[in-house]
Amino acid sequence: MKEFASLYKAIKLAEWEYGLFPLMDNSKTPPKGHHGYLEATRDQNIIMDWFQNNPYYNLGLRLDTSHLLVVDVDIHDSTKNGKDSLMKLQRQGKTLSPDTYIEKTASGGLHYFFKYNGDKVRKVDNWPGIDLLTDFTVIAPSEVDGTAYAPLAGRTLADIQPAPNWLVDELSTNSLNGASGHTYTTRLKKYTGRLLDEMVQGTNTGDRNVWLTKMAGRMFSVGADPKTVYNMLSVINDSFVDPSLPSKEVNVIFQSILKRESKGVH
C-alpha cells in the first residue's frame, strides 16, 4: 500500500459523510488505545491526527451510521465456500446485484455493499461462508498479508444499490409472529440469550483475558463451531472490550480453549 493511501481515501469518504476509523497496518485490528468502529468519525482533523504518524494504517468503515450492509462472501474455507452458497441462493431466485459497489478482499473473497436502513446485526455464517454485516467492515485500500482490498470494475461507494427485499427480510429481527417483545424475551431468553447479552455488555475492568476466556468456553459449551467462536471473539474484543486486547492475545485465548475442548471430545 502506498504511503498515506488510507488517509487520502478516508478524507474523501468523510466528505461524503461516511464514518471512518483506523486499523493497524497489515491488520483488521484497531491500534492500541482505539475502540474500533465505536469511535468512527467524519471529522477530518481527527482523521489527519490518526494517520499523519501512521501512514500505512488500514481503514475501517462504520456501516450502521452510514446506513449500509455488507455481504461478506468468504472462499478460503473449502468446507464453507461462500461462492457455492451464492449459487444455491441464485437457484432459489435470491440474487445480489452485480451493479452495486463490490470489493475483492485480501483473502480473495468479495464484499457486496448495499444501502440498508434496517436492524443492526452481525450474522456470521448466515449461510456457509457468507456473513451479513451492518456494524463495520475493512475497506480498500487496506492491505493484509501483502494483498489489498480493491474495488471491482472501477466503482466507488456512489454506485451502491439498495439491498434486495429478500435480503432485508433475512435480516429482520422484528418478526415475532405477533408476540410482544416482552412476551418473546420472557419465553425464549435462556442460556444462549443470557450469553449474548453478557457479550454485548462487554468489560472494561478486571482481567480482560479471563473474561474473554470465559466467553470462548461458553460459546463452545453451546455447540458453536470453532470458526464461529474465533470470529465472535474478535468481534467482541474489538467492539465490547475497553481497551481491546491485541489480536495475538485473542488468538492465544482461542487456541487454549480449543485445545481444552478437543481433549474433552477425545
Beta strands, then each sheet from edge to edge (+ up, - down):
strand 1: 20-23
strand 2: 58-62
strand 3: 68-73
strand 4: 102-104
strand 5: 110-115
strand 6: 122-127
strand 7: 130-133
strand 8: 136-139
strand 9: 143-144
strand 10: 147-148
strand 11: 150-151
strand 12: 161-162
sheet 1: 1+ 2- 8+
sheet 2: 6+ 7- 3+ 5- 4+ 11-
sheet 3: 6+ 7- 3+ 5- 12-
sheet 4: 9+ 10-
end
